[in-house]
């Protein structure tokens, strides 16, 4: 029965992935065409749209990590699993947020690399489940994950340098502007190395599975990352691809119906959106409407808060992936 349930869960996850990849590709193409015809919206509008989408999709994507923690810890700690999970998870998040103020260069570069690795690894796990099931990964696959998963970072670092520098000056809480220049320099240096790897990996993937929409996701990501403002490309990839795919995976793992799952994530989304509205009202009242989008505190709150959620999230899910591969037995498919 567990094997049958597992197969159904994976199948439903794959179906969501296929339809989502088609939607994401069409969305990227539509955004690129709209930007060419109409131009980019005001930056303050982009900040609000990004914050709302992160609240609706990104926050539940990480906010339900205690479900994964329960699966990993309940067998060993039973009803006390939460005493092990929450202190450790929150401690990592607080440490990440604090490190932005203490070690901005190492923190931002590390966050870029970890995020890229996590994005790429999630896609690799999905493709593995679609084919032969969970398996161990090689060093080449890890580098490929960082290269492909980080296209939304590496492409802007090469072709949208001034915009990235300007945004980082608002986000990074450092009095020394030289820190931002160092971050951009190291990010560009990493991008020069990883973009060719991403190109080789992308071409190889297209040659193997070019008829699959999923194989074209990196192409769409690279296109929108090169043409669209960074907030647009990052929000599109993180919210409309990575977060939805992760939520779909979580629903399959929990064996919930769509209505049950929406009921579970809705309170998180509502509270997060309420927080965005409250923050917007605060910035309007204290700074004036003309300063909302370009005020450093609004972007700092968005990105530092996002990283504080993202780092423990990605570490937890890689741990879950290791546990899943360790327990996987090929003969269960027969």
Buried (B, 14 or more C-beta within 10 A) or exposed (E): EEEEEBEEBBEBBBEBBBEBBBBBBEBBEEBBEBBEEEEBBEBBEBBBBBBBBBBBBBBBBBBBBBBBBBBBBBEEBEEEBBEBBEEBBEEBBEBBBEBBEEEBBEBBBBBBBBBBBBBBBBBBBBBBBBEEBBBEBEEEBBBBBBBBBBBBBBBBBBEBEEBBBBBBBBBBBBEEEEBBEBBBEBBBEBBEEBBEBBBEBBEEBBEEBEEBBBBBBBBBBBBBBBBBBBBBBBBBBBBBBBBBBBBBBBBBBBEBEEEEBBEBBEEBBEEBBEBBBEBBEEBEEEBEEEBBBBBEBBBBBBBBBBBBBBBBBBBBBBEBBBBBBEEBEEEEEE
